Amino acid sequence: MAPSPKSDLVVLISPGPDLPGWMGVLQDWSAMGLVRDFIVINADIAATTGTTPCLTVSAGVARSAALQHELAGRHLVSGVQVVCLSRVDSDLSTVGFGRAGRLRQEVRDTLPAARLTWVHAISVTVPDEWPRLAADELAWTGAHNVVLAPENAQSPFSGVAQVTSAEKNRPVGLTHRAAALCSAAGLWEAESRAVFGGDPDGGGGQVVALRTYTRHLSREGILSRVLAHLADMRTRYPVPHNEEGRSVQLVNDEVQATEQMVTNLIARHDELRRSRRVTPSNPARKDLGLFQALKMFLRFFAGVLRGAPKAFLYSLQEQVAKRIAAKAQNVLFGGDRSSFRLTVNGIAGIQDDGTIADPDEVDAKLASLLAQVRNEPGAAAGERQEFPALWKDYVSGAFTLLDGLPRVEGMPAARVGAVEAVVGNPMAVAPDPRVPFDVPLHAQSVVKASTIAPYDDDLARILYTGLKSKAEGGPGSGVSESTLVDIKEWFRTPAASYVGSLGRRLSTEIREAREEVVSGAAELADVGDPLDLPEELETLQRSLANTILIHAGIFLGLIALTLFGGWAQIMSWTNAAVVSVTLVLVWLVSASAIFVKRQHKVFHLLHEREMAMARATAVKQNLECALIDVRRLQSIYRQYLDWSQALGVFLQEPWGRGNAQDESESRLGEGFGLNHRFGNVVADEEGVEDEARRLQGRLFPVGWLTEAWDEFLTDRPNFTDRPVLEGEPELIFTDRPVTEVSVLHQWSEAVAAQPRMDVADKLRDRLVEQINGVGSTSASQLIRHVRWQDTAGVETARPHEEFIVGLAEISTGAVQGRSFSRAIFADVPDANDPWKVEQALGSDHTDRTATTLVVTELSASFSPRDLAFGPSSDAGVSHHDTPPGNPAPSTEAPQV
């Protein structure tokens, strides 16, 4: 007989008085996960409103229901076992053929498409005197009639003790019959194939004997320990295997690999760098030519003659004003210039007393300053600082370093020669955020923070710089050199990681942008009116005018003497004219030279003012760019802190924190029969560690972190805006606030505060698959010793082979040379040796370390007259006396 395919549903029908005994055991086993869900009917309770009341049992919980409604609510039921329970000891307790037939028909009518198997299970305990039962009470027509032999034995090859009537309501009797029922009906969770299927051969009316042996091995303790070792990646990550089954290499230089990955990330995202700056264009300085100098001198001389020696200066001032008017209008701004007296720490949000300001307040001040730089009223409207692509690439880069799978173009995996390589130390990728730097009390005057995250390079630099500045004040500053050394050494390792490297570069960009804002704002605050000329230049014009007039008077006198000589005929008029013209030319040249020399200061000052205004214009443009950069970079840095915290927590425990269960003590066994053992694997820590290391390569292929990350993102802890994130998961890749705090910050804080205590189911499933796989040696390596209780409650820990001795070698098929105990059989049976075992149903596991091992043995079909409690036979009389007053049984089988 081959085992029947698994039935979707098992319906048990019991007489009312026996039901508590059956339910007590089966419900406990259901709660322990040993048996499948089932339905039970009390046959003594009449149907109401056209349907029979029943109980459904699942996970140890019994729920009342109406049979027809319960069955009709089941989806795609292909097979159902209806098992009617009878009990024989000194008397008979039975559902009765008629009641059983009606209940079977109700199930068939409700599930017309299901394959129905009707089983009449007769549990037996040996009394002092057997009753005499009619054939139709034992062998029902249309049913598989099975006698659950009362054999208390370790295996088919061992000695047999009988389960007596005195033990029927004790643990040995209750568990013995419940286990036999589970094997016959396929109720075991791990072995759900039933013994019987469909209609019986020849329409029934015969009985078979059945005995069963089980071994239940709990591997939860050992599995949880292996999982805990596999999930513990705080110090070393597994080396993944590629598609060819070969392990990738470990990088030779972890720092170089992480630095290169950060470089690749920055190359993809310009927002991580400061924008380009404007170079000031200096006005060209030209030397004055002779004719230009003469022209300017004549303009000045004309003003002198008109009595307006400063007219020329005002004319030059007007020309320069026309050239720089637009620049001056843009650079010279109103308002309180004290707002431009900034400090680097102030822009960073660190107040004078070390208090850390709210980031939104700092950003609001920067927005106000930006508006003033732009000559706009109010604060500058801030652009939404969201960089989802950046943070996805940031996370992908970390994963590529650890599992070897390139996820982003331009961010390839590291290589050793021609082979992909990974970083084995997770701390080289992301420091543990739950191990921060503890700020000494005397240092909290610089930064009022008790701790600093290991990747917060910006705050660490501010602390270090502030303490160093105080230390330079001398021994009385309260800051020792050792404090500075401790800070520097503590942050050295985190700063060399992938996460720390990005933070360090971001911090550098932010610090330089802040310094640029401070210097640019200070320079603009000191810019004066470029057209406001000093008074000394006006005095210079009057002095130069007097000099030019005296110089002109001298030359005018010489010209007058020359003309007088021509008139007095001292020289000819021709010579006098030539001399006069020469004097005029000499006067012009010499006067122009005097003019240019004396006005050099004026020309230089106006040129400097023009150059200064060009520089101020560039400074203002660069200040605007720097303010925009600071706002953007500080926003990115805040998001970086949140992402680094979440990423660090994840990489420490990508599958959650494994919880190694201690199942060193067995829970069942005392009072049970010998047929059934419930054991727990005894953990060997050294063997667990070795096997966990061996399994790592198979369980963690290249790219395995993607699956773990997806589970991490969906396994959200509790926080205020969790419902919002569940509706829009992409929100964590932005810095968008839904309530007062961004969803990203809430989520990051929550995952850091609430560690995941359960190892992912997918990893567990793959571990079980590896352990149970064909050719796998994992189970034999892990399951070496088993602890179980014997019937007296004494615990013993023995090799696994002893736990399953006598059962593992039995497989499904015909049996030769084994027999049931003859205690339940007539001395002179009609059949030849009805007690012979004809068929064995083994678990057929290729793995001898399976969690459940079920062996069932059956006899050939025989007449109920061959039973010691069956009707008398003409061929012989049983050695057991017929109970007084027991009527002769009817030999006619009832018809359905």
Disulfide bonds with the S-S distance in Angstrom:
none
